[in-house]
Amino acid sequence: MATTLFDTHEYVKRLEATGVPTEQAEAHATALAEAMNNELVKKADLTEFRAEVRGQFELLKWMLGFMLAGTVGILFKIFH
């Protein structure tokens, strides 16, 4: 699973280099890291979503099969 890497220490150093106080730079780094990590899709979430989509796809295949069989039956009855 691909993960976005965010070096908070390097980010703090860059902010400090531009004149941001250490305490404020650390708060920015922490907040940004949390925001980035909260937006990532967890493997369990993705697995659950894939299972749900597969289930819906299976239902759709069955429904389409029955519709096709019904259509063929109707056409057969009409032309014979």
C-alpha positions as CSV (number, residue, x, y, z in Angstrom):
1,M,0.0,0.0,0.0
2,A,1.4,3.3,-1.0
3,T,1.8,5.9,1.8
4,T,2.5,9.6,1.5
5,L,5.6,10.4,3.5
6,F,5.7,13.8,5.2
7,D,8.9,14.7,7.1
8,T,7.6,16.9,9.9
9,H,11.1,17.6,11.2
10,E,12.3,19.0,7.8
11,Y,9.1,21.0,7.6
12,V,9.7,22.5,11.0
13,K,13.3,23.4,10.0
14,R,12.1,25.1,6.8
15,L,9.5,27.2,8.7
16,E,12.1,28.1,11.3
17,A,14.5,29.2,8.6
18,T,12.0,31.7,7.3
19,G,11.5,33.2,10.8
20,V,8.5,31.2,12.2
21,P,8.9,30.5,15.9
22,T,9.7,26.9,16.8
23,E,6.5,26.4,18.8
24,Q,4.4,27.7,16.0
25,A,6.3,25.7,13.3
26,E,5.8,22.5,15.3
27,A,2.1,23.2,15.6
28,H,1.9,23.7,11.9
29,A,3.7,20.5,11.2
30,T,1.5,18.5,13.5
31,A,-1.7,19.9,12.1
32,L,-0.6,19.4,8.5
33,A,0.6,15.8,9.2
34,E,-2.8,15.0,10.9
35,A,-4.7,16.5,8.0
36,M,-2.7,14.5,5.4
37,N,-3.1,11.2,7.3
38,N,-6.9,11.7,7.8
39,E,-7.5,12.0,4.1
40,L,-5.8,8.7,3.2
41,V,-7.9,5.7,2.4
42,K,-7.2,2.9,4.9
43,K,-6.8,-0.6,3.5
44,A,-9.7,-1.9,5.5
45,D,-12.0,0.8,4.0
46,L,-10.9,-0.1,0.5
47,T,-11.4,-3.8,1.1
48,E,-14.9,-3.1,2.4
49,F,-15.8,-0.9,-0.5
50,R,-14.5,-3.5,-3.0
51,A,-16.6,-6.2,-1.4
52,E,-19.7,-4.0,-1.6
53,V,-19.1,-3.2,-5.2
54,R,-18.5,-6.9,-6.1
55,G,-21.8,-7.8,-4.4
56,Q,-23.7,-5.2,-6.3
57,F,-22.0,-6.3,-9.5
58,E,-23.0,-9.9,-8.9
59,L,-26.6,-8.9,-8.3
60,L,-26.5,-6.8,-11.5
61,K,-25.2,-9.8,-13.5
62,W,-28.0,-12.0,-12.2
63,M,-30.6,-9.4,-13.0
64,L,-29.3,-8.9,-16.5
65,G,-29.2,-12.6,-17.1
66,F,-32.9,-13.0,-16.0
67,M,-33.9,-10.0,-18.2
68,L,-32.1,-11.5,-21.2
69,A,-33.7,-14.9,-20.6
70,G,-37.1,-13.2,-20.4
71,T,-36.5,-11.3,-23.6
72,V,-35.4,-14.4,-25.4
73,G,-38.5,-16.2,-24.2
74,I,-40.8,-13.4,-25.3
75,L,-39.1,-13.2,-28.7
76,F,-39.3,-17.0,-29.1
77,K,-43.0,-17.0,-28.3
78,I,-43.7,-14.1,-30.7
79,F,-41.9,-15.7,-33.7
80,H,-42.9,-19.3,-33.2
